[in-house]
């Protein structure tokens, strides 16, 4: 009889632990909130902007943005409205980074220690950009493209 009671107690404690773990997984702030797996999958499979950045255009002026770990320099980039520039992403960080501009369907990715160039044409306006690697945008890795 005592073994049966002990078994029942272990089952109840185990079930309570499983329920508490699944309920608590999405509670509170932090990088591993309820959608962390979905955001990682989205980033690995193409990220926020479904389009990829077009190839650089020979002779177009270059605009360089340096990605460190959790910051872009400069954070505000000026480009000519309607003109094409080659946006150069230099990754000086220890992690992979990208520049994602959802409004323009643009994303360029760079591994640590690399320099990647892609053509960008933007109509007049201001466009938010950020690193779409999960957690990087939340850590402040973003900026603004100003096309004038």
The first five atom37 places (N, CA, C, CB, O) and aatype in JSON, in Angstrom:
{
  "aatype": [20, 20, 20, 20, 20, 20, 20, 20, 20, 20, 20, 20, 20, 20, 20, 20, 20, 20, 20, 20, 20, 20, 20, 20, 20, 20, 20, 20, 20, 20, 20, 20, 20, 20, 20, 20, 20, 20, 20, 20, 20, 20, 20, 20, 20, 20, 20, 20, 20, 20, 20, 20, 20, 20, 20, 20, 20, 20, 20, 20, 20, 20, 20, 20, 20, 20, 20, 20, 20, 20, 20, 20, 20, 20, 20, 20, 20, 20, 20, 20, 20, 20, 20, 20, 20, 20, 20, 20, 20, 20, 20, 20, 20, 20, 20, 20, 20, 20, 20, 20, 20, 20, 20, 20, 20, 20, 20, 20, 20, 20, 20, 20, 20, 20, 20, 20, 20, 20, 20, 20, 20, 20, 20, 20, 20, 20, 20, 20, 20, 20, 20, 20, 20, 20, 20, 20, 20, 20, 20, 20, 20, 20, 20, 20, 20, 20, 20, 20],
  "atom_mask": [
    [1, 1, 1, 1, 1],
    [1, 1, 1, 1, 1],
    [1, 1, 1, 1, 1],
    [1, 1, 1, 1, 1],
    [1, 1, 1, 1, 1],
    [1, 1, 1, 1, 1],
    [1, 1, 1, 1, 1],
    [1, 1, 1, 1, 1],
    [1, 1, 1, 1, 1],
    [1, 1, 1, 1, 1],
    [1, 1, 1, 1, 1],
    [1, 1, 1, 1, 1],
    [1, 1, 1, 1, 1],
    [1, 1, 1, 1, 1],
    [1, 1, 1, 1, 1],
    [1, 1, 1, 1, 1],
    [1, 1, 1, 1, 1],
    [1, 1, 1, 1, 1],
    [1, 1, 1, 1, 1],
    [1, 1, 1, 1, 1],
    [1, 1, 1, 1, 1],
    [1, 1, 1, 1, 1],
    [1, 1, 1, 1, 1],
    [1, 1, 1, 1, 1],
    [1, 1, 1, 1, 1],
    [1, 1, 1, 1, 1],
    [1, 1, 1, 1, 1],
    [1, 1, 1, 1, 1],
    [1, 1, 1, 1, 1],
    [1, 1, 1, 1, 1],
    [1, 1, 1, 1, 1],
    [1, 1, 1, 1, 1],
    [1, 1, 1, 1, 1],
    [1, 1, 1, 1, 1],
    [1, 1, 1, 1, 1],
    [1, 1, 1, 1, 1],
    [1, 1, 1, 1, 1],
    [1, 1, 1, 1, 1],
    [1, 1, 1, 1, 1],
    [1, 1, 1, 1, 1],
    [1, 1, 1, 1, 1],
    [1, 1, 1, 1, 1],
    [1, 1, 1, 1, 1],
    [1, 1, 1, 1, 1],
    [1, 1, 1, 1, 1],
    [1, 1, 1, 1, 1],
    [1, 1, 1, 1, 1],
    [1, 1, 1, 1, 1],
    [1, 1, 1, 1, 1],
    [1, 1, 1, 1, 1],
    [1, 1, 1, 1, 1],
    [1, 1, 1, 1, 1],
    [1, 1, 1, 1, 1],
    [1, 1, 1, 1, 1],
    [1, 1, 1, 1, 1],
    [1, 1, 1, 1, 1],
    [1, 1, 1, 1, 1],
    [1, 1, 1, 1, 1],
    [1, 1, 1, 1, 1],
    [1, 1, 1, 1, 1],
    [1, 1, 1, 1, 1],
    [1, 1, 1, 1, 1],
    [1, 1, 1, 1, 1],
    [1, 1, 1, 1, 1],
    [1, 1, 1, 1, 1],
    [1, 1, 1, 1, 1],
    [1, 1, 1, 1, 1],
    [1, 1, 1, 1, 1],
    [1, 1, 1, 1, 1],
    [1, 1, 1, 1, 1],
    [1, 1, 1, 1, 1],
    [1, 1, 1, 1, 1],
    [1, 1, 1, 1, 1],
    [1, 1, 1, 1, 1],
    [1, 1, 1, 1, 1],
    [1, 1, 1, 1, 1],
    [1, 1, 1, 1, 1],
    [1, 1, 1, 1, 1],
    [1, 1, 1, 1, 1],
    [1, 1, 1, 1, 1],
    [1, 1, 1, 1, 1],
    [1, 1, 1, 1, 1],
    [1, 1, 1, 1, 1],
    [1, 1, 1, 1, 1],
    [1, 1, 1, 1, 1],
    [1, 1, 1, 1, 1],
    [1, 1, 1, 1, 1],
    [1, 1, 1, 1, 1],
    [1, 1, 1, 1, 1],
    [1, 1, 1, 1, 1],
    [1, 1, 1, 1, 1],
    [1, 1, 1, 1, 1],
    [1, 1, 1, 1, 1],
    [1, 1, 1, 1, 1],
    [1, 1, 1, 1, 1],
    [1, 1, 1, 1, 1],
    [1, 1, 1, 1, 1],
    [1, 1, 1, 1, 1],
    [1, 1, 1, 1, 1],
    [1, 1, 1, 1, 1],
    [1, 1, 1, 1, 1],
    [1, 1, 1, 1, 1],
    [1, 1, 1, 1, 1],
    [1, 1, 1, 1, 1],
    [1, 1, 1, 1, 1],
    [1, 1, 1, 1, 1],
    [1, 1, 1, 1, 1],
    [1, 1, 1, 1, 1],
    [1, 1, 1, 1, 1],
    [1, 1, 1, 1, 1],
    [1, 1, 1, 1, 1],
    [1, 1, 1, 1, 1],
    [1, 1, 1, 1, 1],
    [1, 1, 1, 1, 1],
    [1, 1, 1, 1, 1],
    [1, 1, 1, 1, 1],
    [1, 1, 1, 1, 1],
    [1, 1, 1, 1, 1],
    [1, 1, 1, 1, 1],
    [1, 1, 1, 1, 1],
    [1, 1, 1, 1, 1],
    [1, 1, 1, 1, 1],
    [1, 1, 1, 1, 1],
    [1, 1, 1, 1, 1],
    [1, 1, 1, 1, 1],
    [1, 1, 1, 1, 1],
    [1, 1, 1, 1, 1],
    [1, 1, 1, 1, 1],
    [1, 1, 1, 1, 1],
    [1, 1, 1, 1, 1],
    [1, 1, 1, 1, 1],
    [1, 1, 1, 1, 1],
    [1, 1, 1, 1, 1],
    [1, 1, 1, 1, 1],
    [1, 1, 1, 1, 1],
    [1, 1, 1, 1, 1],
    [1, 1, 1, 1, 1],
    [1, 1, 1, 1, 1],
    [1, 1, 1, 1, 1],
    [1, 1, 1, 1, 1],
    [1, 1, 1, 1, 1],
    [1, 1, 1, 1, 1],
    [1, 1, 1, 1, 1],
    [1, 1, 1, 1, 1],
    [1, 1, 1, 1, 1],
    [1, 1, 1, 1, 1],
    [1, 1, 1, 1, 1],
    [1, 1, 1, 1, 1]
  ],
  "atom_positions": [
    [[0.82, -1.19, 0.0], [0.0, 0.0, 0.0], [0.86, 1.26, 0.0], [-0.93, 0.0, 1.2], [0.57, 2.23, -0.7]],
    [[1.93, 1.25, 0.79], [2.8, 2.4, 0.9], [3.49, 2.68, -0.45], [3.85, 2.17, 2.01], [3.67, 3.85, -0.8]],
    [[3.86, 1.67, -1.2], [4.49, 1.83, -2.51], [3.51, 2.47, -3.48], [4.97, 0.47, -3.06], [3.9, 3.31, -4.3]],
    [[2.26, 2.09, -3.39], [1.24, 2.66, -4.26], [1.05, 4.15, -3.99], [-0.1, 1.91, -4.08], [0.91, 4.94, -4.92]],
    [[1.04, 4.54, -2.71], [0.89, 5.95, -2.35], [2.1, 6.76, -2.82], [0.72, 6.1, -0.83], [1.95, 7.87, -3.33]],
    [[3.29, 6.19, -2.65], [4.5, 6.86, -3.1], [4.48, 7.06, -4.62], [5.76, 6.06, -2.68], [4.85, 8.11, -5.13]],
    [[4.04, 6.04, -5.33], [3.94, 6.14, -6.78], [2.96, 7.21, -7.2], [3.52, 4.81, -7.37], [3.23, 7.97, -8.14]],
    [[1.83, 7.29, -6.52], [0.82, 8.3, -6.82], [1.37, 9.7, -6.55], [-0.45, 8.05, -5.99], [1.13, 10.62, -7.33]],
    [[2.1, 9.88, -5.45], [2.69, 11.17, -5.12], [3.7, 11.57, -6.2], [3.37, 11.13, -3.73], [3.72, 12.72, -6.62]],
    [[4.53, 10.65, -6.64], [5.51, 10.94, -7.68], [4.84, 11.34, -8.99], [6.42, 9.74, -7.91], [5.32, 12.24, -9.67]],
    [[3.76, 10.7, -9.34], [3.04, 11.04, -10.57], [2.45, 12.45, -10.46], [1.91, 10.01, -10.84], [2.54, 13.23, -11.41]],
    [[1.85, 12.78, -9.32], [1.27, 14.11, -9.13], [2.36, 15.18, -9.17], [0.5, 14.17, -7.78], [2.18, 16.22, -9.82]],
    [[3.48, 14.95, -8.49], [4.58, 15.92, -8.49], [5.14, 16.08, -9.9], [5.69, 15.47, -7.51], [5.41, 17.2, -10.34]],
    [[5.32, 14.99, -10.61], [5.84, 15.06, -11.98], [4.9, 15.81, -12.91], [6.08, 13.67, -12.51], [5.34, 16.63, -13.71]],
    [[3.63, 15.52, -12.82], [2.65, 16.21, -13.67], [2.6, 17.69, -13.34], [1.25, 15.59, -13.5], [2.5, 18.52, -14.24]],
    [[2.68, 18.03, -12.05], [2.69, 19.45, -11.66], [3.91, 20.16, -12.24], [2.68, 19.59, -10.13], [3.81, 21.3, -12.7]],
    [[5.04, 19.49, -12.22], [6.26, 20.08, -12.79], [6.14, 20.31, -14.28], [7.46, 19.18, -12.51], [6.57, 21.35, -14.79]],
    [[5.57, 19.36, -14.98], [5.39, 19.52, -16.43], [4.42, 20.65, -16.75], [4.9, 18.22, -17.06], [4.67, 21.43, -17.66]],
    [[3.34, 20.74, -16.02], [2.37, 21.8, -16.25], [2.99, 23.15, -15.93], [1.1, 21.57, -15.4], [2.82, 24.1, -16.69]],
    [[3.71, 23.24, -14.83], [4.35, 24.49, -14.45], [5.39, 24.93, -15.46], [4.99, 24.36, -13.09], [5.52, 26.12, -15.74]],
    [[6.13, 23.99, -16.0], [7.14, 24.32, -17.01], [6.49, 24.84, -18.28], [8.0, 23.1, -17.32], [6.95, 25.84, -18.83]],
    [[5.44, 24.19, -18.75], [4.82, 24.63, -20.0], [4.09, 25.95, -19.83], [3.86, 23.57, -20.51], [4.07, 26.76, -20.75]],
    [[3.5, 26.18, -18.67], [2.8, 27.44, -18.43], [3.8, 28.56, -18.24], [1.89, 27.34, -17.2], [3.58, 29.66, -18.75]],
    [[4.9, 28.33, -17.53], [5.89, 29.35, -17.23], [6.82, 29.66, -18.37], [6.68, 28.95, -16.08], [7.55, 30.65, -18.3]],
    [[6.84, 28.87, -19.42], [7.79, 29.08, -20.52], [7.61, 30.41, -21.21], [7.67, 28.0, -21.53], [8.58, 30.99, -21.68]],
    [[6.39, 30.9, -21.27], [6.16, 32.15, -21.98], [5.94, 33.33, -21.05], [5.0, 32.01, -22.88], [5.51, 34.4, -21.5]],
    [[6.22, 33.17, -19.78], [5.97, 34.23, -18.83], [7.2, 35.09, -18.64], [5.52, 33.65, -17.49], [8.32, 34.58, -18.55]],
    [[6.99, 36.38, -18.6], [8.07, 37.31, -18.27], [8.93, 37.67, -19.45], [8.92, 36.73, -17.21], [8.87, 37.04, -20.51]],
    [[9.74, 38.71, -19.23], [10.61, 39.17, -20.3], [11.79, 38.24, -20.47], [11.09, 40.58, -20.02], [12.04, 37.36, -19.64]],
    [[12.51, 38.44, -21.55], [13.72, 37.67, -21.78], [13.78, 37.17, -23.2], [13.8, 36.51, -20.83], [12.78, 37.17, -23.91]],
    [[14.97, 36.75, -23.6], [15.16, 36.34, -24.99], [14.44, 35.06, -25.35], [16.61, 36.19, -25.27], [14.19, 34.81, -26.53]],
    [[14.1, 34.23, -24.36], [13.46, 32.97, -24.67], [11.99, 33.02, -24.29], [14.16, 31.81, -23.95], [11.5, 32.17, -23.54]],
    [[11.28, 34.0, -24.81], [9.85, 34.12, -24.61], [9.13, 33.06, -25.41], [9.35, 35.51, -25.0], [9.78, 32.17, -25.96]],
    [[7.83, 33.12, -25.48], [7.05, 32.06, -26.12], [7.31, 31.93, -27.61], [5.61, 32.31, -25.9], [7.05, 30.87, -28.17]],
    [[7.81, 32.96, -28.26], [8.01, 32.91, -29.71], [9.47, 32.8, -30.12], [7.41, 34.13, -30.35], [9.78, 33.01, -31.29]],
    [[10.37, 32.47, -29.2], [11.79, 32.47, -29.56], [12.11, 31.45, -30.63], [12.63, 32.2, -28.32], [12.93, 31.73, -31.51]],
    [[11.5, 30.29, -30.58], [11.79, 29.25, -31.58], [11.27, 29.69, -32.95], [11.17, 27.9, -31.16], [11.95, 29.49, -33.96]],
    [[10.08, 30.27, -32.99], [9.52, 30.73, -34.26], [10.38, 31.84, -34.85], [8.08, 31.22, -34.06], [10.61, 31.86, -36.06]],
    [[10.86, 32.77, -34.01], [11.68, 33.86, -34.55], [13.02, 33.34, -35.06], [11.9, 34.93, -33.48], [13.52, 33.84, -36.07]],
    [[13.6, 32.37, -34.38], [14.87, 31.79, -34.85], [14.64, 31.08, -36.18], [15.45, 30.8, -33.8], [15.44, 31.23, -37.11]],
    [[13.57, 30.32, -36.29], [13.26, 29.63, -37.54], [13.02, 30.62, -38.67], [12.04, 28.72, -37.37], [13.51, 30.43, -39.78]],
    [[12.28, 31.69, -38.38], [12.0, 32.71, -39.4], [13.3, 33.33, -39.89], [11.05, 33.8, -38.83], [13.49, 33.52, -41.09]],
    [[14.19, 33.65, -38.96], [15.46, 34.26, -39.35], [16.29, 33.3, -40.2], [16.26, 34.69, -38.1], [16.87, 33.71, -41.21]],
    [[16.36, 32.04, -39.79], [17.17, 31.06, -40.52], [16.6, 30.76, -41.9], [17.28, 29.77, -39.71], [17.35, 30.43, -42.83]],
    [[15.28, 30.87, -42.04], [14.65, 30.51, -43.31], [14.36, 31.71, -44.2], [13.37, 29.77, -43.04], [13.66, 31.57, -45.21]],
    [[14.87, 32.87, -43.87], [14.66, 34.01, -44.75], [14.3, 35.28, -44.04], [13.6, 33.69, -45.72], [14.3, 36.35, -44.65]],
    [[14.0, 35.21, -42.76], [13.86, 36.4, -41.95], [12.63, 37.23, -42.22], [15.02, 37.24, -42.14], [11.68, 36.8, -42.88]],
    [[12.68, 38.41, -41.68], [11.55, 39.34, -41.69], [11.22, 39.78, -43.11], [11.85, 40.56, -40.83], [10.06, 39.77, -43.52]],
    [[12.24, 40.17, -43.85], [12.02, 40.61, -45.22], [12.22, 39.41, -46.12], [12.97, 41.79, -45.62], [13.3, 38.84, -46.15]],
    [[11.2, 39.04, -46.86], [11.31, 37.84, -47.67], [12.25, 38.04, -48.84], [9.94, 37.42, -48.17], [12.81, 37.07, -49.35]],
    [[12.44, 39.28, -49.28], [13.34, 39.53, -50.39], [14.79, 39.58, -49.97], [12.96, 40.81, -51.06], [15.1, 39.93, -48.83]],
    [[15.65, 39.24, -50.87], [17.08, 39.35, -50.63], [17.58, 40.6, -51.34], [17.85, 38.08, -51.12], [16.97, 41.08, -52.29]],
    [[18.67, 41.12, -50.85], [19.24, 42.32, -51.44], [19.78, 42.03, -52.83], [20.35, 42.9, -50.54], [20.38, 40.97, -53.05]],
    [[19.58, 42.95, -53.77], [20.09, 42.76, -55.12], [21.6, 42.95, -55.18], [19.41, 43.71, -56.08], [22.2, 43.56, -54.3]],
    [[22.19, 42.42, -56.23], [23.63, 42.51, -56.42], [24.07, 43.97, -56.51], [24.05, 41.76, -57.7], [23.29, 44.83, -56.93]],
    [[25.31, 44.27, -56.1], [25.8, 45.65, -56.21], [25.82, 46.11, -57.66], [27.21, 45.76, -55.6], [25.95, 45.31, -58.59]],
    [[25.69, 47.42, -57.84], [25.7, 48.03, -59.16], [27.07, 48.67, -59.38], [24.55, 49.08, -59.32], [27.52, 49.5, -58.59]],
    [[27.73, 48.25, -60.45], [29.05, 48.81, -60.76], [28.98, 50.32, -60.91], [29.63, 48.17, -62.04], [28.11, 50.83, -61.62]],
    [[29.87, 51.03, -60.26], [29.95, 52.48, -60.37], [29.03, 53.26, -59.45], [29.65, 52.86, -61.75], [29.15, 54.48, -59.35]],
    [[28.11, 52.58, -58.76], [27.21, 53.28, -57.83], [28.01, 53.7, -56.59], [25.98, 52.38, -57.42], [28.92, 52.99, -56.17]],
    [[27.67, 54.84, -56.01], [28.37, 55.26, -54.79], [28.15, 54.26, -53.67], [27.9, 56.66, -54.34], [27.1, 53.61, -53.6]],
    [[29.14, 54.12, -52.79], [29.03, 53.21, -51.66], [28.67, 53.96, -50.38], [30.34, 52.45, -51.46], [29.16, 55.06, -50.12]],
    [[27.81, 53.34, -49.6], [27.44, 53.83, -48.28], [27.76, 52.69, -47.32], [25.9, 54.29, -48.19], [27.19, 51.6, -47.43]],
    [[28.68, 52.93, -46.39], [29.14, 51.87, -45.5], [28.47, 51.95, -44.14], [30.66, 51.94, -45.34], [28.35, 53.02, -43.54]],
    [[28.03, 50.79, -43.65], [27.47, 50.66, -42.31], [28.25, 49.54, -41.62], [25.91, 50.35, -42.34], [28.36, 48.43, -42.13]],
    [[28.78, 49.85, -40.44], [29.56, 48.88, -39.68], [28.66, 48.28, -38.6], [30.84, 49.53, -39.05], [28.02, 49.0, -37.83]],
    [[28.63, 46.95, -38.55], [27.87, 46.24, -37.51], [28.86, 45.74, -36.47], [27.04, 45.06, -38.12], [29.74, 44.93, -36.76]],
    [[28.68, 46.23, -35.24], [29.4, 45.66, -34.11], [28.41, 44.74, -33.42], [29.96, 46.77, -33.12], [27.32, 44.51, -33.94]],
    [[28.78, 44.22, -32.28], [27.8, 43.39, -31.61], [26.82, 44.27, -30.87], [28.49, 42.41, -30.64], [27.11, 44.83, -29.82]],
    [[25.63, 44.38, -31.46], [24.46, 45.09, -30.94], [24.45, 46.58, -31.2], [24.36, 44.86, -29.49], [23.82, 47.33, -30.46]],
    [[25.16, 47.03, -32.24], [25.09, 48.44, -32.64], [25.51, 48.58, -34.09], [25.99, 49.32, -31.72], [26.36, 47.84, -34.58]],
    [[24.9, 49.56, -34.78], [25.3, 49.94, -36.13], [25.97, 51.31, -36.06], [24.08, 49.96, -37.11], [25.61, 52.15, -35.24]],
    [[26.96, 51.51, -36.93], [27.59, 52.82, -37.04], [27.77, 53.13, -38.52], [28.96, 52.86, -36.28], [28.46, 52.39, -39.23]],
    [[27.17, 54.21, -39.0], [26.27, 55.13, -38.29], [24.89, 54.5, -38.13], [26.16, 56.47, -39.04], [24.53, 53.56, -38.84]],
    [[24.13, 55.03, -37.19], [22.77, 54.55, -36.97], [21.78, 55.29, -37.87], [22.37, 54.73, -35.5], [20.64, 54.84, -38.02]],
    [[22.2, 56.41, -38.46], [21.38, 57.11, -39.44], [22.18, 57.23, -40.72], [20.93, 58.52, -38.91], [23.3, 57.75, -40.73]],
    [[21.6, 56.73, -41.81], [22.28, 56.67, -43.1], [21.51, 57.51, -44.1], [22.41, 55.2, -43.6], [20.3, 57.33, -44.27]],
    [[22.18, 58.44, -44.75], [21.54, 59.3, -45.75], [21.88, 58.79, -47.15], [22.0, 60.78, -45.58], [23.04, 58.54, -47.48]],
    [[20.83, 58.65, -47.97], [21.0, 58.22, -49.36], [20.18, 59.15, -50.24], [20.55, 56.72, -49.55], [19.22, 59.76, -49.78]],
    [[20.55, 59.27, -51.52], [19.76, 60.12, -52.42], [18.43, 59.44, -52.78], [20.57, 60.43, -53.7], [18.41, 58.27, -53.16]],
    [[17.33, 60.18, -52.66], [16.01, 59.63, -53.0], [15.96, 59.27, -54.48], [14.88, 60.64, -52.65], [16.29, 60.08, -55.34]],
    [[15.56, 58.05, -54.75], [15.42, 57.58, -56.13], [16.73, 57.15, -56.77], [14.82, 58.65, -56.96], [16.72, 56.54, -57.84]],
    [[17.85, 57.45, -56.14], [19.15, 57.03, -56.67], [19.54, 55.67, -56.12], [20.22, 58.07, -56.34], [19.03, 55.24, -55.09]],
    [[20.45, 55.02, -56.81], [20.94, 53.71, -56.36], [22.3, 53.88, -55.71], [21.02, 52.71, -57.54], [23.19, 54.54, -56.24]],
    [[22.44, 53.25, -54.54], [23.73, 53.19, -53.86], [24.04, 51.73, -53.58], [23.73, 54.03, -52.53], [23.14, 50.89, -53.55]],
    [[25.31, 51.44, -53.38], [25.7, 50.13, -52.9], [25.86, 50.23, -51.39], [27.02, 49.62, -53.58], [26.78, 50.88, -50.89]],
    [[24.95, 49.58, -50.68], [25.02, 49.57, -49.22], [26.01, 48.48, -48.82], [23.6, 49.32, -48.59], [25.82, 47.31, -49.13]],
    [[27.06, 48.89, -48.12], [28.12, 47.96, -47.73], [27.98, 47.69, -46.24], [29.54, 48.54, -48.07], [28.07, 48.6, -45.42]],
    [[27.76, 46.43, -45.89], [27.68, 46.01, -44.5], [29.02, 45.39, -44.11], [26.51, 45.0, -44.27], [29.44, 44.38, -44.67]],
    [[29.68, 46.02, -43.15], [30.95, 45.52, -42.63], [30.67, 44.95, -41.24], [32.06, 46.66, -42.57], [30.24, 45.67, -40.35]],
    [[30.91, 43.65, -41.07], [30.63, 43.02, -39.78], [31.91, 42.94, -38.96], [30.02, 41.61, -39.98], [32.74, 42.06, -39.17]],
    [[32.06, 43.88, -38.03], [33.2, 43.89, -37.11], [32.9, 43.14, -35.83], [33.61, 45.32, -36.78], [33.73, 43.1, -34.92]],
    [[31.73, 42.53, -35.73], [31.33, 41.82, -34.52], [31.8, 40.38, -34.52], [29.84, 41.85, -34.36], [32.46, 39.91, -35.45]],
    [[31.46, 39.69, -33.44], [31.8, 38.28, -33.29], [30.64, 37.37, -33.68], [32.22, 38.0, -31.86], [30.77, 36.14, -33.63]],
    [[29.51, 37.96, -34.07], [28.31, 37.2, -34.41], [27.86, 37.55, -35.82], [27.18, 37.48, -33.4], [28.24, 38.61, -36.33]],
    [[27.07, 36.7, -36.46], [26.48, 37.08, -37.76], [25.52, 38.25, -37.55], [25.74, 35.88, -38.41], [24.84, 38.34, -36.52]],
    [[25.46, 39.15, -38.54], [24.53, 40.28, -38.5], [23.95, 40.5, -39.88], [25.24, 41.56, -38.0], [24.46, 39.99, -40.88]],
    [[22.88, 41.26, -39.94], [22.3, 41.65, -41.22], [21.72, 43.05, -41.09], [21.21, 40.64, -41.68], [21.57, 43.59, -40.0]],
    [[21.41, 43.61, -42.23], [20.61, 44.83, -42.28], [19.32, 44.44, -42.99], [21.36, 46.02, -43.02], [19.33, 44.01, -44.14]],
    [[18.23, 44.61, -42.28], [16.91, 44.3, -42.81], [16.1, 45.6, -42.87], [16.18, 43.23, -41.94], [16.0, 46.33, -41.88]],
    [[15.53, 45.87, -44.05], [14.67, 47.05, -44.23], [13.34, 46.51, -44.75], [15.32, 48.11, -45.24], [13.15, 46.39, -45.97]],
    [[12.41, 46.2, -43.85], [11.16, 45.57, -44.27], [10.38, 46.37, -45.31], [10.29, 45.34, -43.09], [9.83, 45.78, -46.23]],
    [[10.33, 47.7, -45.18], [9.55, 48.52, -46.1], [10.07, 48.45, -47.53], [9.55, 49.96, -45.63], [9.34, 48.74, -48.48]],
    [[11.33, 48.07, -47.68], [11.93, 47.98, -49.02], [12.16, 46.53, -49.45], [13.25, 48.74, -49.06], [12.69, 46.28, -50.54]],
    [[11.78, 45.56, -48.61], [12.01, 44.15, -48.94], [13.49, 43.85, -49.1], [11.26, 43.77, -50.21], [13.87, 43.07, -49.97]],
    [[14.31, 44.46, -48.28], [15.77, 44.41, -48.43], [16.4, 43.73, -47.23], [16.35, 45.84, -48.61], [16.02, 44.0, -46.08]],
    [[17.34, 42.86, -47.49], [18.16, 42.28, -46.43], [19.5, 41.88, -46.99], [17.46, 41.06, -45.78], [19.59, 41.24, -48.04]],
    [[20.56, 42.27, -46.29], [21.9, 41.84, -46.64], [22.53, 41.28, -45.37], [22.76, 43.03, -47.24], [22.42, 41.87, -44.3]],
    [[23.18, 40.14, -45.5], [23.75, 39.42, -44.36], [25.26, 39.4, -44.45], [23.19, 37.99, -44.28], [25.83, 39.35, -45.54]],
    [[25.93, 39.43, -43.27], [27.39, 39.34, -43.24], [27.83, 38.51, -42.05], [28.03, 40.75, -43.19], [27.38, 38.73, -40.92]],
    [[28.69, 37.57, -42.3], [29.29, 36.78, -41.23], [30.36, 37.61, -40.54], [29.88, 35.45, -41.79], [30.82, 38.61, -41.1]],
    [[30.78, 37.22, -39.34], [31.81, 37.98, -38.64], [33.07, 38.14, -39.5], [32.17, 37.29, -37.32], [33.54, 37.19, -40.12]],
    [[33.6, 39.35, -39.51], [34.83, 39.63, -40.24], [34.68, 39.8, -41.74], [35.78, 38.55, -39.99], [35.67, 39.86, -42.46]],
    [[33.43, 39.88, -42.24], [33.24, 40.01, -43.68], [32.64, 41.37, -44.03], [32.33, 38.89, -44.21], [32.15, 42.1, -43.18]],
    [[32.71, 41.66, -45.32], [32.18, 42.9, -45.9], [31.33, 42.48, -47.09], [33.35, 43.92, -46.34], [31.81, 41.8, -48.0]],
    [[30.05, 42.88, -47.08], [29.11, 42.47, -48.13], [28.44, 43.72, -48.69], [28.04, 41.46, -47.57], [28.09, 44.63, -47.94]],
    [[28.27, 43.75, -50.01], [27.69, 44.91, -50.68], [26.44, 44.49, -51.45], [28.73, 45.55, -51.63], [26.39, 43.42, -52.05]],
    [[25.43, 45.37, -51.42], [24.19, 45.13, -52.16], [23.62, 46.47, -52.6], [23.16, 44.35, -51.3], [23.77, 47.47, -51.91]],
    [[22.96, 46.48, -53.75], [22.39, 47.74, -54.25], [21.09, 48.05, -53.52], [22.15, 47.67, -55.77], [20.31, 47.16, -53.17]],
    [[20.88, 49.35, -53.31], [19.69, 49.82, -52.62], [19.18, 51.06, -53.33], [19.99, 50.11, -51.12], [19.93, 52.01, -53.58]],
    [[17.89, 51.05, -53.66], [17.22, 52.22, -54.22], [16.0, 52.49, -53.35], [16.8, 51.99, -55.74], [15.18, 51.6, -53.11]],
    [[15.9, 53.73, -52.87], [14.8, 54.09, -51.99], [14.16, 55.39, -52.44], [15.28, 54.21, -50.53], [14.86, 56.36, -52.75]],
    [[12.84, 55.41, -52.49], [12.13, 56.64, -52.78], [12.23, 57.58, -51.58], [10.65, 56.36, -53.12], [12.71, 57.18, -50.52]],
    [[11.79, 58.82, -51.74], [11.89, 59.77, -50.63], [11.19, 59.24, -49.38], [11.28, 61.12, -51.04], [10.1, 58.68, -49.44]],
    [[11.84, 59.43, -48.25], [11.24, 59.01, -46.99], [12.27, 58.52, -46.0], [10.22, 57.93, -47.23], [13.47, 58.57, -46.23]],
    [[11.75, 58.03, -44.89], [12.59, 57.46, -43.84], [12.21, 55.99, -43.68], [12.43, 58.23, -42.5], [11.03, 55.64, -43.66]],
    [[13.23, 55.13, -43.56], [13.02, 53.7, -43.5], [13.79, 53.12, -42.32], [13.46, 53.02, -44.83], [15.0, 53.3, -42.21]],
    [[13.08, 52.43, -41.46], [13.72, 51.77, -40.33], [14.53, 50.58, -40.84], [12.68, 51.31, -39.29], [14.09, 49.85, -41.72]],
    [[15.72, 50.4, -40.28], [16.47, 49.17, -40.52], [16.91, 48.59, -39.19], [17.7, 49.42, -41.44], [17.01, 49.3, -38.19]],
    [[17.17, 47.28, -39.19], [17.59, 46.6, -37.97], [18.26, 45.29, -38.33], [16.4, 46.36, -37.03], [18.19, 44.83, -39.47]],
    [[18.9, 44.69, -37.34], [19.46, 43.34, -37.49], [18.37, 42.36, -37.1], [20.77, 43.14, -36.61], [17.83, 42.43, -35.99]],
    [[18.04, 41.43, -38.0], [16.94, 40.51, -37.74], [17.37, 39.23, -37.03], [16.28, 40.15, -39.03], [16.54, 38.35, -36.81]],
    [[18.64, 39.12, -36.65], [19.06, 37.96, -35.86], [18.3, 38.03, -34.53], [20.64, 37.94, -35.63], [18.29, 39.08, -33.88]],
    [[17.65, 36.95, -34.12], [16.84, 37.0, -32.9], [17.59, 37.6, -31.71], [16.37, 35.6, -32.54], [18.7, 37.2, -31.38]],
    [[16.94, 38.58, -31.1], [17.48, 39.25, -29.92], [18.3, 40.5, -30.22], [18.32, 38.31, -29.17], [18.44, 41.35, -29.35]],
    [[18.83, 40.62, -31.44], [19.7, 41.76, -31.75], [18.92, 43.08, -31.83], [20.44, 41.51, -33.06], [19.37, 44.1, -31.32]],
    [[17.78, 43.04, -32.48], [16.96, 44.26, -32.57], [16.53, 44.72, -31.17], [15.71, 44.02, -33.46], [16.58, 45.91, -30.86]],
    [[16.12, 43.77, -30.34], [15.7, 44.1, -28.98], [16.85, 44.67, -28.16], [15.13, 42.87, -28.29], [16.63, 45.42, -27.21]],
    [[18.08, 44.31, -28.52], [19.26, 44.82, -27.81], [19.66, 46.21, -28.32], [20.43, 43.84, -27.97], [20.64, 46.78, -27.84]],
    [[18.9, 46.75, -29.28], [19.17, 48.1, -29.76], [19.85, 48.18, -31.09], [19.98, 48.81, -28.79], [20.3, 49.26, -31.49]],
    [[19.93, 47.08, -31.81], [20.63, 47.06, -33.08], [19.69, 47.48, -34.2], [21.21, 45.68, -33.37], [19.06, 46.65, -34.86]],
    [[19.59, 48.81, -34.41], [18.71, 49.33, -35.44], [19.15, 50.73, -35.85], [17.26, 49.34, -34.95], [20.07, 51.31, -35.27]],
    [[18.47, 51.25, -36.84], [18.8, 52.58, -37.32], [17.76, 53.08, -38.31], [20.18, 52.6, -37.96], [16.66, 52.54, -38.41]],
    [[18.14, 54.12, -39.05], [17.22, 54.79, -39.95], [17.92, 55.13, -41.26], [16.64, 56.05, -39.31], [19.02, 55.69, -41.25]],
    [[17.28, 54.79, -42.39], [17.73, 55.21, -43.7], [16.91, 56.46, -44.04], [17.55, 54.06, -44.79], [15.68, 56.42, -43.99]],
    [[17.57, 57.54, -44.39], [16.88, 58.77, -44.79], [17.17, 59.0, -46.26], [17.32, 60.01, -43.91], [18.32, 59.25, -46.63]],
    [[16.15, 58.91, -47.1], [16.29, 59.13, -48.53], [15.71, 60.5, -48.87], [15.59, 57.99, -49.34], [14.5, 60.72, -48.76]],
    [[16.6, 61.43, -49.28], [16.15, 62.79, -49.58], [16.87, 63.31, -50.81], [16.4, 63.74, -48.39], [16.64, 64.44, -51.24]]
  ]
}
